[in-house]
Structures are given as C-alpha cells and as structure tokens.
Amino acid sequence: MNDGQRDLTKGGIVAPILSFAMPLIAGNMLQTLYNAADSVIVGRFVGPDALAAVGSAYSLMTFLTSLMIGLSMGASVAFSRLYGRGEKEGLKASIAIAFVLIGVISMMITIAAAILLPTIIRLLSVPDELTGMMDSYMRIILAGLPALFLYNFYASAERAVGNSGAALMMMALSSVMNIILDLIFVIPLKLGVDGAAIATVISQYAAAAGITLYALIRSPLLRFRPRHVPDGMHMLPDLLSLSVLTSMQQSIMNLGILMVQGVVNSFGSGVMAAFAAGVKIDSIAYMPLQEFGNAFSTFVAQNDGAGRKDRIRKGLKAAFIIATIYGLLISAVVFIIPHLLLSIFISPEETEIIGIGTSYLRIEGAFYILIGYLFLFYGIFRAVSYPSVSLLLTIISLGLRVALAYLLSVPLGPSGIWMSIPIGWIIADVTGLIMMRIKKVTLC
C-alpha cells in the first residue's frame, strides 16, 4: 500500500517540492491558528491581563513543544534516507528504535517541566498579578505533552516517506475541535484561561490518536514490531545525534524567544500583550517559510540517500527563489496593515497596546526574507548530515537576539528589543552562506 507516499528522487523539481510542502504549510497554519485561537478568545472575552498571561505561557509552551518536534524532525532525516535507498526493513528498525528513544526523552521533558514550572515563571519576570493564571494554564498544557510526542513522531515519519497529507487531515480535525471547545469553555462556561488550556489538550489528544491510527492501519512501512527494536540498535548513535542536535537547534530557537520574553515582561502587561499578539502574527506570516524549509529538507535527504546530487543543486536554486518571493510579499502585507492584523487579537479600544504592536511588526516584520533563508539553511544542513551547523546558526541568531535585546532595550525601550531580531537573522544568514561553501553545498 502506498497511501500518499511520494518519491522525491524522480520527476521534476519545483512542482514536487511545492506539492509536498503545501500540506505541511496548511497543517502548520491550522496548528498556528488553533494556538492563536486561545489568544483571540481569551484576549477578547477575558481581557488584556489574560492575554498577557497566555502570551507568556505560549512562549514557554512553544519552547517545550520545539524540543519534541526537533527530536522527531531529526529522526525523520534518517527515515528519509532509508526510504530513498529503498531499505524497507531498515526503515522499520529505525522507526522502532527512534520511537523508544524519543518516547523516553519526551517523558523526561514532561516531568522536568512540571517540577521546574514555578522557577521558570520566576525567571521570566512574570508580574505577580499574572503568575497564578500562567501557572494554572501551563499545568493543564503539560498534560498534553504525551499527545504532542505521538502526533509529531508519526507526522514526521509520514513526511519522511513523502506523505504530507495525513498530518494535515488530523490537524484540521484538531483545529476545528479546539476552536469550538475554546468558545464553549471560555464564553458560556466562563472557565477563563483554564478553559482555553483544556480545549487545547483535548484537541491535541484527538490529533495524536488520529495520526497514530492512520500510520498503523494505512502505512505498512511505518508499522514496527518488538523484534525491530534490537534490529535498530546499531542505528542508535546516528539517530541520537540527529534527534538531539535537531532538538537543540529547534529548542534554542525558541529558548531565545523565551529569554526575550523576560525582557518584554519587564516593561509591563501592555507591552506583554502587544508582544503576545505580534508573535502570533509572526507565526502565521513566516510559518509557510518554516514548513517550506522542512519540506525542502525531506527533498534533500531523499535525494542524498539516492545519490542524486544533481537534483539537490537544482532544488537549492529553486528553493531560494521561492523563499525570496514569498518573504518580500508577506513583509509588504504585514508592514501595510499592522493595525488590522493586531485588532484580531486586541480590542480596537486598546490603542496604546495596538500602537506598541504596530511598532513591533513594522520593525521586525519587514525582514521575513531573512528568516526564510535561515529556515532553508536549517533544512539543508540537517538533510546532508550536518545538524551541528544548523545548531550553530541557531545559536548565532538567537544569541545575538537575546544579547542585543537586553542591551538595546535600555536606551531604546521596546523598540530596541524589536530591532535585535532581524540583526540576529542577517548575521546567521551570512554564516550559513559561508558554511555552505566550507561544506561544499553549493547552488551550482
């Protein structure tokens, strides 16, 4: 059975990449929208303080989620290579040992987060009046981390064999469910931020159950048995390296945002609410670039496994052209209508908060093309077995962002925080170009 699986080592270049990328983009767009639904509904029906609390929690939640996504994303590179080489039994063994490895690490992350939550909230400089709401929201969200592991593991495995549609179906179901439950729990039941968190967790388990059953029933290549675990033990070092380094790269990217959140919080709930809304708009605006980078990574990994270097070179040129066009277009949209976008999350009467958010979007949102290139670099180096380079680029980008946010916020206030973001992106992009030449990954 070949349900939705796609061999990216044959045929054209641009059309297969885009047709594979579109379901990834649509699925992540739905996930971003249902995460944003919490903020929209809470911001409109509970108030700015609740929006600020959920915004701070969102940064922490995104960091924890990125750890699990990175583990599965890294392992999927190995899956893609094996699929590209046609090694079916090797693929099953690799999936089996990766499931055990990532499952154990995910459990450890969940336990550690639950224990350290009060300390993390203190480190984020969350105002006292918001601490209770954020703690309560996050306690509920943590209950959904096992579901995130299952969903992201099987979604990554399906994508590794060229099936990007399965995850889209499950995310669509989950997104609709989350929005409906948000409306019920927050408005008539008046459960506040707790209701938004409960809706999110229920929806996550629905998506996890759906993708797991799909993979077990419809994708024979992804079904493994206990005997495959010892068969895959020799792959453990490679999987551990790919998974851990990619997880570090993904989590450091979001750790930087979390650390910047601490600087933002020091300016009070108004700036916190504006930043929370701005980050949601960011997520929607440049998310297609992120998922295009992930899709391109699968393209490169499959062709690397099949020895098709010619297709990789052609794909590189096409990918950078596509990222340039989209990045310029979406920056123009965000720069022109920031007030309209912010009013989705914030009541129009909150003019001061919308003004702060507008400043954020016009400074940071003008440079989405830079993060588009960065996502491509991440995907390229991960796919050709240099995940450490992706990690290096992330450290440069986020390290500069955090350092400059603290330095520039003193003389410039919140605008200094916003300016630090594109500066980090451009330095990381320049480093990526240099590393492509050093590692002999070229456009020609």
N, C-alpha and C positions, 0 to 999 in steps of 0.2 A: 504494500500500500504506500502511496506517495502523496498523501494529503497535504497539499500546499507547499511541499518541499521544492526548493529551487536550486539548481546547479548554476552558480555564478561564474564558472570557469569556461563557459561556452557562450556563443552568440555575440550580441552587441555589447556596448559598454554603458552608455548613458541610460538607455531605456531600462535594462535590468536593474541597475543601481537605484534608479528613481522608483521603479515599481516595487522593489523590495523595501525601499526607505519609506514610502508613503504610509503603509500600515503602521510602521514604527512611529512615525510622526503623529498620525491620527490617534494611536493608542496613548502616547505620552501626552498629547494635547488633552485627551479625555482625563488622564490621571491628573494633569496640572489643573484642569478646570474643576475636577471634583475636590481637589485640595483647596482651590480658590473659593469654592462654594462655602466652605466653613467661614472664611474671612468675610465674604459678601454678606451672608446671612447674619453672622454674629455682629459685624460692623453696623449693619442697617437696623437690626432688631434688638440688639443688646446694648451697643454703644461703643464709643471710641476706646474706652479702657479695655473692654473685652477684646476688641480688635487688636490692640497693642499686646495684650497677653497672648492671644492666639498667634500673632506675628512672631513674637519671641519664641514661642513653642514650636512654630513652623521651622525656624532656623535650626533648632535642636533636632526636631523630627527628621528634617532633611539630611542632617549630618548622620544620624543613626541609619536611616534608610540607605544612604550612599555607601555605607560600609557593606551592607548585604548585596546591594546592586553590583558593587565593584567585585565582590567575590565571585558572583555568578558570571559577570561580564568577562572577567579574566579567564575563567574556566572555559567559557564558550569559544575562546580563541583556539584552544586545544581541540575542542569538538569540531570546529570548522575545518581545521587542518586535516583531521582524520576523515571527515566526510569528503573533503576534496580529494583525498588519496583513495577513497573507496574502501576504507578499512572498517567494516561494519561491526565486527566483534570487538575490535579495539575501541570503537566509539562507545559501545555499551559498557565496556570495562572502565573507560574514562569517566563516563557519566555516573557509574556506580560509586567509584571511589570519591569523586567530586561531591556527590550528594552527602556522603558521610562526613567528609571534611568540612564542607560549608555549613552543614546542619549543626555540627558541634560548635564551630566558631560563632554561628548566629545565636545559639543558645547562651554562650558565654557573654556575648554583647548585650543580650536582653537582661541577663542577671546583673551585670555590671552597671548598666544604665539605671535599673531600678534602685540599686544600692546608692549610687552616686548622685541621684537626681537633686537632692537638696543642696549639695555642694555646687553642682553645675549651675543651678539657679542663682546662687550667691555670686558665683564668678561672673555671671552675665550682667550683674548690676541691675537686676530687675527691681523696679520701685516696690516698696513694701505693699502698697495697695493692690499690686498686680500679682504678687507672689502666690497667694492662695489659688487664684484662678489658673495660673500657669501650671502649678504643681498638680492640681486636680485633673486638668486637661491631659497632661503628659502621662499620668498614672494610667489613665484609660488607654491612651495611644500605645503605650508599651505592651499592652495585652495583645495588640495586633501584630507585633514583630514576627511571631512564627508564621503568620499568614504571608507576610512580606517575603520571608525566605522561600516558601513554597512557590509563590507566584513568580518571583524573579528567577528562581532556578529553572523552572520549566519553561518560562517565557524565553530565557536566554538559550536554553537547549533547542527549542523550536527554531529560534532565529539562526542558530548555528548551522542548521540543515536547510536554511533558506525559507522557512515558513514564518513570515512576519504577520500573517493574518489571524492566527489562533489567539495570540495575546490581545489583539485588537478587539476581537469578539468578547472576550472575558472582561476587558477593561470597559467596554461600552456598557455591559450589564452592570458592572460595579459602579460606574459613574452615575447612571440613572438612579440606581438604588440609593447611592449616597445623597444625592440632591433631594430626593423625595423624603428620605429619613431625616435629613437636616431640617427641612421645612416643618416636619411633624414634631420633632423633638424640641426645636428651638422656639417655634412660634406658638402653637396651641398648648403644648405640654410645658413650655417655659423652663426647660432644663438648662438653658444658658450654654456656656462653653462645654459643659459636660455632655450635653445632648449632641453637640457637633462632633465631639470625640467618639461617642458611642456609635453614631451614624457612620463615621469613617471606619471604625474597626469592623463592624458588621459587613460593610461593603468589601473590605479587604479580604475577609474570610470567604465571601462569595466568589471573588475573583480567583483566590487561591484554589478553592475546590474545583472551580470550572476548568482552569488550565491544567491542573493535575489529572483530572479525569480524562480530559481531551488527550493529553500526552500518553496516558496509559492505554487508552482504548484505540485511538486513531493513529498513533505514531510508533510502529513496531521498533524502529531504530532506537527509540529512546527508552524502551522497556528493558529494565535490567533485573537480574535475579541475584540472590545472595552469593552465588558462585562467582559472579563478575567482580565482587569486591576484592578478593585476593588476586584475581587476574589483573586488576588495575593498580596493584600496589607499586609496581615499577614506574608507573606514571606519576606517583605522588609528588616527587620533588619538583617536576615541571609544573604540575597543577598548583602546588603550593606557591611556587614563585609567581606564576601568572596571576593567581587569585589574590594573593596577599598584596603584591605590588599594585595591581589594579585597584584593589580596595583602598589601599593607602592613597593612591592618586585621586580617586573619587572622594574619599573622606576628607583629605587635606583641602580639596577644592571647597568643600562645604564647611570645613573647620574654619577656614579663613572668613567665610561669611558669618559664622557663629561668633568669631572673635570681633569682627567689625560690629556685630550686633551689640556687643558690650559697650563699644564707643557710642553707638547710636543711643543706647538706653540712658547714657549719662546726660543726654540733652532733654530727657523727659518724655512723657507719654505722647505729646503731639508729634514730635519727630519720630518716635517709635511707630505710631500709626501710619505716618506718611511713608516710612521705610517699608513697613509691612505690605502696604498696597503697591509700592513701587517694585518690590521684589517679586510679587505675584505677576505684575505686568511683564517684568523681565522674563520670568519663567515661561510665560506664554509666547513672548516675542522671539526669544532666541532658542527656544526648545526645538524647533524644526532643525536648526543648525546642529544641535547636540545629537539628535537622533539620526540626522544625515551622516554625521561623523561615525556613529555606531554602525550604521548600515554599510558605510564605506569600509569600516574595519573588517566586517564579515566578508565583503568582496575581496579585500586584500588577503585575508587569511586563507580563504578557499583557494585563491589563485596561487598563493605562496606554497600551499600544500601540494598543488598540482604542478608546480614549477613553471607557471605562466607569467614570467616577469614582464613580457611584452604587454599583457593586459593590465598589469599593475601600473606601468608607466603611462599608458593611455588613460587609465582611470584617474590617476593623480591630476592630470591636466583638467579633465572634465570636472572633477570634484571642486577644485579651487575656483573655477569659473562660476559654477553653480552657487557656491558659498558667497562669492563676491556679489553676485546679482541679488540674492535674497537679503544679504546683510545690509546693502545700501537701501533697498526698498523698505524693509521693516524699520530701519532707523528713521527714514523720512516720515513714515506714518506716526511713530511714537513722538518725534520731535514736533510735528504739526498739531496733534490733538491730545496732548497730555491731560488737559483738564477733563476731557470727555472720558478718557480711559480711567482716570482716578475716581471719577464720580460713580463708577460701577461699584467701588468698594467703600467710598466715603460719601456721606451725605453732602450735597452741594452747599448746605449752610455752613459746613466746617471749612470756611475759606482759608484760614491760616494753614491748616493741615494740607489742603489741596495745593496751596502755594509752595509749601516745602516739598511735596511730592513732585510738582512740576519742575522745580529746580533739579531734583534728582534725575528725572527722566531726560531732561534736556542736556545734562552734563554727561551722564553715563550712557544713555540710550543712543547717543549719536555715533557710538563706536561699536555697534554689534558686529560689524565686519571683522573686527579684531578677535572677538571670542569665537566667531565662526571658523577662522583659520586655526585657532587653538584647538578646537574640537577635532578638526581634521588631523592635526599633528598627533593628538592623543590616540586616535584610532589607528593611524598609520604605524606608529612605533609599537603599539600594543600588538598589532597583527603580524609584524615581522620579527617578533620575539625580542623587542627592546622595551618592555614595560617600564624599565628603570628610567628611560628617557622621558616617557610620559609623566612619571612621578617627578622628575627633575623640573620639567616645565611647569607643573602644578605648584611645586614649592616656590619657584621663582615668581609666578603670577600672584599667588596668594600671600607669599611672604612680603612682597613689595606692597600689596594692597593693605595688609594689616599694619605694617610699619608706617606707611605714608598716611593711613587713616588716623593713627594716633598723633603723628607729627603735624599734619596739615589741619587737623580739627582745632588745634589750639589757636592759630591766628585767623583761620577762615571759617570756623564753626562747621555745621553740617556740610557745607559746600566742599570743604576740604576732604571729607570722607568720600563724597561722590567722585571727586577728581582722582582719588587714589586708584579707583577701579580700572579705568582704561589705561592708565600708566602701567599697571601690572600686566595687562594683556599685551601691550605692544612690546615690552621687554621680553616676555615669554615667547612671542611670535618670532622675534629676531633670533632668539636662542634656538627655536625649532628649525629655522632655515639653516642655521649653522650646523646643527646636529644632523640634518638630512644630508648635508654634504659630507660630514665626517663619516656617517654610517653608510654612505653611498646609496641613499634612497633619493633618486633624482626625478625631475619632471621630464627628462629627455634621455 
